[in-house]
């Protein structure tokens, strides 16, 4: 009809770069991992009975490794980054559902 416009979505495959070669989302994931590692180093003690300075603190790299995984790894079937994929799965799992049908043996107002 006249006056209806259907804009085409702009989809360039170029990612924006924030710091070096990392995109904005990847930079946020890395910063979050570093922040969690610093907080963990203040609250979690080193591994006892290990004399090596680096090896006794190796568990502090775990939040950074998880953040790098969520920021850089892609899901094979969907092609989404794992951080986005996890967010979509959680949103789908916990969203409030409203059923359009009602069984006869359910009380009124009992199902949302």
DAJO-V83835 format. One record per helix or strand of 2 or more residues. SS is the DSSP state (2 for helix, 1 for strand). FROM is the first residue (numbers start at 1). LEN is the number of residues. If there is no record, write none. Layout:
# DAJO-V83835
<<SS;FROM;LEN> <SS;FROM;LEN>>
This chain:
# DAJO-V83835
<<2;24;20> <2;55;18> <2;82;13>>
